[in-house]
Amino acid sequence: MARPKKRRTVAVHPSVSYFKPRGIPMLDLEEVQLTIDEREALRLADLDDLSHEEAGRRMGVSRATFGRIIQRARRVLADALINGKAIRIEGGSYRIVSEERIFVCNGCRKRWREPPGTGRPAGCPQCGGDDFHRVSASSAAAPPENTAD
């Protein structure tokens, strides 16, 4: 008997759950499924550029398990892109946790918070620059400034 899958930690539930190739009617499309935990793995590894070890820690799984999740996710995306299939994002073994999002501007060093699920900020609220990065709440050396400044 197989061990039950451990629920993976996901920071934000996706607001977009379906992608399809342009110009192909829905009736003629094949679909692939990308699970929500696979989408989270793609976000952490490919968008946030985290190591497999750090991304696995954030998802509550081992580095090796994270590697298998990201490998499956990339295979699903490759199949959809190469073979013109629609991507449905749903399912998987996960639990949603609201993760505090703290950003630091590399220009003026301002720290600020953004609510989960709102995407990448357009710019620093103080100087308007777009050269900033996200830091984890546990690694932030100083408390972030309030967004209501």
URSULMO-V806102 format. One record per residue. N is the residue number from 1. RES is the residue in one letter. SS is DSSP state (A for helix, B for strand, O for the rest). BURIAL is 1 if it has 16 or more other ideal C-beta (glycine too) atoms within 10 Angstrom, else 0. Layout:
((N RES SS BURIAL) (N RES SS BURIAL))
//
This chain:
((1 M O 0) (2 A O 0) (3 R O 0) (4 P O 0) (5 K O 0) (6 K O 0) (7 R O 0) (8 R B 1) (9 T B 1) (10 V B 1) (11 A O 1) (12 V O 1) (13 H O 0) (14 P O 0) (15 S O 0) (16 V O 0) (17 S O 0) (18 Y B 0) (19 F B 0) (20 K O 1) (21 P O 0) (22 R O 0) (23 G O 0) (24 I O 0) (25 P O 0) (26 M A 0) (27 L A 0) (28 D A 0) (29 L O 0) (30 E O 0) (31 E B 0) (32 V B 1) (33 Q B 0) (34 L B 1) (35 T O 1) (36 I A 1) (37 D A 1) (38 E A 1) (39 R A 1) (40 E A 1) (41 A A 1) (42 L A 1) (43 R A 1) (44 L A 1) (45 A A 1) (46 D A 0) (47 L A 0) (48 D O 0) (49 D O 0) (50 L O 1) (51 S O 0) (52 H A 1) (53 E A 0) (54 E A 1) (55 A A 1) (56 G A 1) (57 R A 1) (58 R A 1) (59 M A 1) (60 G O 1) (61 V O 1) (62 S O 0) (63 R A 0) (64 A A 0) (65 T A 1) (66 F A 1) (67 G A 1) (68 R A 0) (69 I A 1) (70 I A 1) (71 Q A 0) (72 R A 0) (73 A A 1) (74 R A 0) (75 R A 0) (76 V A 1) (77 L A 1) (78 A A 0) (79 D A 0) (80 A A 1) (81 L A 0) (82 I A 0) (83 N A 0) (84 G O 0) (85 K O 1) (86 A B 1) (87 I B 1) (88 R B 1) (89 I B 1) (90 E O 0) (91 G O 0) (92 G O 1) (93 S O 0) (94 Y B 1) (95 R B 0) (96 I B 0) (97 V O 0) (98 S O 0) (99 E O 0) (100 E O 0) (101 R B 1) (102 I B 1) (103 F B 1) (104 V B 1) (105 C B 1) (106 N O 0) (107 G O 0) (108 C O 0) (109 R O 0) (110 K O 1) (111 R B 1) (112 W B 1) (113 R B 0) (114 E B 1) (115 P O 0) (116 P O 0) (117 G O 0) (118 T O 0) (119 G O 0) (120 R O 0) (121 P O 1) (122 A O 0) (123 G O 0) (124 C O 1) (125 P O 1) (126 Q O 0) (127 C O 0) (128 G O 0) (129 G O 0) (130 D O 0) (131 D O 0) (132 F B 1) (133 H B 0) (134 R B 0) (135 V B 0) (136 S O 0) (137 A O 0) (138 S O 0) (139 S O 0) (140 A O 0) (141 A O 0) (142 A O 0) (143 P O 0) (144 P O 1) (145 E B 0) (146 N O 0) (147 T O 0) (148 A O 0) (149 D O 0))
//
